[in-house]
Amino acid sequence: MAGFLDRIFGGGADPSATASAPPAPAAEPADAPGPPPPRDEVGELTRRLTEIVRQTNRAGGKMPEGGVPGVRAIEDRLRPLLEYMSAHPPTEEELIPVRATLTDYDTFLALPAEFARTHRNRAGRSPAEELVEQLALLESGVVEYAQSIYAGDAQQLSNQGRFLQTKFGKTDLTL
C-alpha cells in the first residue's frame, strides 16, 4: 500500500522498475493447511461482558451510586442479544455497535476514586456523574439496537414466507 501511495504522490520507485521485479513465490503445496477458522467473536464479546461485570462487582465500592446497577442493566439487555447472535451469526456491521459497547467504555475504573467523585469538568459534572449518564445511554442504545436486529431477522422470515407462498402456494390459476 505504501508503494502505491508513494507512486501516486511522487515518492515511489519508477513504475518501469517493477517490470524487473523478482518473480512471485511459488504457490503453497496442495497439502498446505487452509486459512485459519473464523474467530468466535460473539463468544469473545460474551466473555468480555462477563469480565466487565466481574470487574464492576469487584470495584463496587469505587463505583458511583447507580454505576453497578447501570452495568448490570446493560448486561441484562446485551447478554440475550449475544446469545441470539451466537445462534444466528451476525455480519461485521451488526457486531460493530456491540464491540464498541464492550470495549470503548471501560476507562472509569482506572481513575482514582476520589478524583472520579470530586473532579468537575467545564460543565460542572464529575466523572462519576458522567459515567452513570453514559451507562443509561448505553442501555437504551443496546435496547434499540437489539430491536433493530430482531426486526431485521423477522423481516427476512416474512420475506421468505412470501417467496414460498408465491413459489409453492395455490392460487386461482392453479389447475
C-alpha positions, 0 to 999 in steps of 0.5 A: 500500500505504501508503494502505491501511495508513494507512486501516486504522490511522487515518492515511489520507485519508477513504475518501469522498475517493477517490470524487473521485479523478482518473480512471485513465490511459488504457490503453497503445496496442495497439502498446505493447511487452509486459512485459519477458522473464523474467530468466535467473536460473539463468544469473545464479546460474551466473555468480555461482558462477563469480565466487565461485570466481574470487574464492576462487582469487584470495584463496587465500592469505587463505583458511583451510586447507580454505576453497578446497577447501570452495568448490570442493566446493560448486561441484562439487555446485551447478554440475550442479544449475544446469545441470539447472535451466537445462534444466528451469526451476525455480519461485521456491521451488526457486531460493530455497535456491540464491540464498541459497547464492550470495549470503548467504555471501560476507562472509569475504573482506572481513575482514582476514586476520589478524583472520579467523585470530586473532579468537575469538568467545564460543565460542572459534572464529575466523572462519576456523574458522567459515567452513570449518564453514559451507562443509561445511554448505553442501555437504551442504545443496546435496547434499540439496537437489539430491536433493530436486529430482531426486526431485521431477522423477522423481516427476512422470515416474512420475506421468505414466507412470501417467496414460498407462498408465491413459489409453492402456494395455490392460487386461482390459476392453479389447475 
